[in-house]
């Protein structure tokens, strides 16, 4: 059963060594991620699953490694203990998640779940139910960004639809997706607006028991023209 979840953005710039001189610009986002993840840890999960987008759909076991070398920094991360488990390299979204877990001091059981983008809601919904059933008390760390089209300097340039879509996502994350906004988020629209969080958020929505709990949006902003959200479901 899912007992708590943290929703965090997944830009490698969240890691100060990657951001270098620009690191202070995301201090508020990091602090919000720390708070959201601390709440997951406080819920005493038996297992934390880190969910993030990638190029395929697969589990990554504890000990899997990620690297920020593609982003110009010779820094590696490990998805929980023990290090050195034979596994493919973590995608960037899970590498950032592993970094956040290390920062939070989590030493308990952990698994990573990489999900390929653009999947159907039924597939993501089934995965959410399955992940919630991996242990009696499951915590999720859900990694994903909103639109990347909020300004002319954004990775996807300016798209006038982006701000409204991000507002809908923020409301859904604040309200435990009670009205199914995340479940209905269109795959084609998400691709056009470069939303990386669609599939992980849909998995979260399906994993959550909609009849209980509270949601709180701890951070919402669009630095670099990309929608970043931090939410806590508990």
ZAMARGU-4260 file (C-alpha; in steps of 0.2 Angstrom, whole numbers, plus 5000, padded with zeros to 4 digits):
<rodrens>
0) 5000/5000/5000 | 5006/5017/4996 | 5008/5027/5012 | 5017/5043/5006 | 5024/5051/4990
5) 5035/5065/4986 | 5034/5073/4968 | 5050/5082/4963 | 5058/5090/4947 | 5072/5080/4939
10) 5084/5093/4930 | 5102/5088/4933 | 5104/5107/4938 | 5096/5102/4955 | 5113/5094/4959
15) 5124/5109/4964 | 5140/5102/4956 | 5131/5102/4940 | 5123/5119/4942 | 5140/5126/4948
20) 5139/5145/4949 | 5120/5145/4946 | 5116/5133/4960 | 5108/5146/4972 | 5095/5149/4959
25) 5087/5132/4964 | 5090/5133/4982 | 5071/5134/4986 | 5067/5120/4975 | 5080/5109/4984
30) 5074/5114/5001 | 5056/5109/4995 | 5062/5092/4989 | 5071/5089/5005 | 5055/5093/5015
35) 5044/5082/5003 | 5056/5067/5005 | 5058/5069/5023 | 5039/5067/5025 | 5040/5051/5015
40) 5054/5045/5026 | 5044/5050/5042 | 5029/5039/5035 | 5041/5024/5039 | 5039/5015/5022
45) 5046/4997/5020 | 5052/5002/5002 | 5054/5018/4992 | 5052/5017/4974 | 5059/5031/4963
50) 5049/5033/4947 | 5056/5043/4932 | 5055/5045/4914 | 5068/5036/4902 | 5070/5027/4886
55) 5062/5011/4891 | 5051/5003/4905 | 5061/4993/4917 | 5066/4991/4936 | 5083/4996/4942
60) 5088/4988/4958 | 5097/4994/4973 | 5116/4998/4969 | 5112/5004/4951 | 5123/5018/4947
65) 5120/5035/4938 | 5132/5048/4932 | 5132/5067/4928 | 5146/5066/4916 | 5135/5069/4901
70) 5132/5086/4910 | 5150/5090/4912 | 5153/5085/4930 | 5162/5069/4935 | 5150/5064/4949
75) 5142/5047/4951 | 5127/5042/4962 | 5121/5025/4968 | 5103/5020/4970 | 5104/5015/4988
80) 5115/5002/4996 | 5123/4991/4992 | 5134/4999/4978 | 5140/4990/4963 | 5124/4979/4958
85) 5125/4974/4940 | 5113/4985/4931 | 5111/4997/4917 | 5115/5015/4920 | 5101/5025/4928
90) 5093/5038/4917 | 5095/5056/4922 | 5078/5057/4931 | 5082/5042/4942 | 5100/5048/4945
95) 5093/5064/4952 | 5081/5054/4962 | 5096/5044/4969 | 5105/5060/4973 | 5090/5066/4983
100) 5088/5050/4992 | 5106/5050/4997 | 5104/5068/5003 | 5089/5063/5013 | 5100/5049/5022
105) 5088/5035/5016 | 5097/5018/5019 | 5082/5007/5018 | 5076/4996/5003 | 5074/5005/4987
110) 5070/5001/4969 | 5070/5012/4953 | 5057/5012/4940 | 5061/5019/4923 | 5046/5022/4912
115) 5046/5026/4894 | 5037/5041/4888 | 5020/5042/4879 | 5012/5027/4886 | 4994/5024/4888
120) 4984/5028/4904 | 4979/5010/4906 | 4997/5004/4905 | 5003/5018/4918 | 4988/5015/4929
125) 4992/4996/4930 | 5010/5000/4934 | 5004/5012/4948 | 4993/4998/4956 | 5007/4986/4955
130) 5020/4997/4962 | 5009/5001/4977 | 5008/4983/4980 | 5026/4979/4981 | 5026/4980/5000
135) 5014/4983/5015 | 5021/5001/5016 | 5027/5009/5000 | 5034/5027/4998 | 5036/5034/4980
140) 5048/5047/4975 | 5041/5053/4958 | 5053/5063/4947 | 5046/5074/4933 | 5046/5091/4925
145) 5031/5101/4918 | 5031/5111/4902 | 5048/5117/4894 | 5040/5130/4884 | 5036/5145/4896
150) 5048/5158/4889 | 5057/5161/4873 | 5073/5155/4881 | 5065/5139/4887 | 5072/5122/4879
155) 5056/5121/4869 | 5054/5140/4865 | 5038/5149/4870 | 5021/5141/4868 | 5006/5150/4874
160) 4998/5134/4880 | 5012/5130/4892 | 5007/5141/4907 | 4989/5135/4907 | 4994/5117/4906
165) 5007/5119/4921 | 4993/5128/4931 | 4982/5112/4929 | 4996/5101/4934 | 5000/5111/4949
170) 4982/5110/4954 | 4981/5091/4952 | 4997/5089/4962 | 4990/5100/4976 | 4973/5090/4976
175) 4979/5072/4974 | 4973/5072/4956 | 4955/5070/4963 | 4947/5075/4946 | 4959/5064/4936
180) 4968/5078/4927 | 4985/5069/4927 | 4976/5053/4921 | 4969/5062/4906 | 4985/5072/4902
185) 4987/5069/4883 | 5003/5061/4877 | 5004/5071/4861 | 5002/5087/4870 | 5015/5082/4883
190) 5027/5078/4869 | 5024/5095/4861 | 5026/5104/4877 | 5041/5093/4882 | 5033/5087/4898
195) 5043/5074/4906 | 5032/5070/4921 | 5017/5064/4913 | 5020/5045/4914 | 5027/5046/4932
200) 5013/5057/4938 | 5000/5045/4930 | 5008/5031/4939 | 5007/5040/4955 | 4989/5045/4952
205) 4984/5026/4950 | 4994/5021/4965 | 4986/5033/4977 | 4970/5029/4986 | 4959/5044/4981
210) 4948/5042/4996 | 4961/5047/5009 | 4976/5058/5012 | 4981/5076/5009 | 4991/5084/4996
215) 5002/5100/4997 | 5011/5109/4984 | 5028/5115/4992 | 5035/5123/4977 | 5030/5129/4960
220) 5040/5140/4948 | 5047/5140/4930 | 5066/5144/4931 | 5074/5143/4914 | 5056/5142/4907
225) 5053/5125/4913 | 5039/5121/4925 | 5045/5113/4941 | 5034/5107/4955 | 5037/5099/4972
230) 5022/5091/4980 | 5019/5080/4996 | 5005/5067/4996 | 5003/5059/5014
</rodrens>
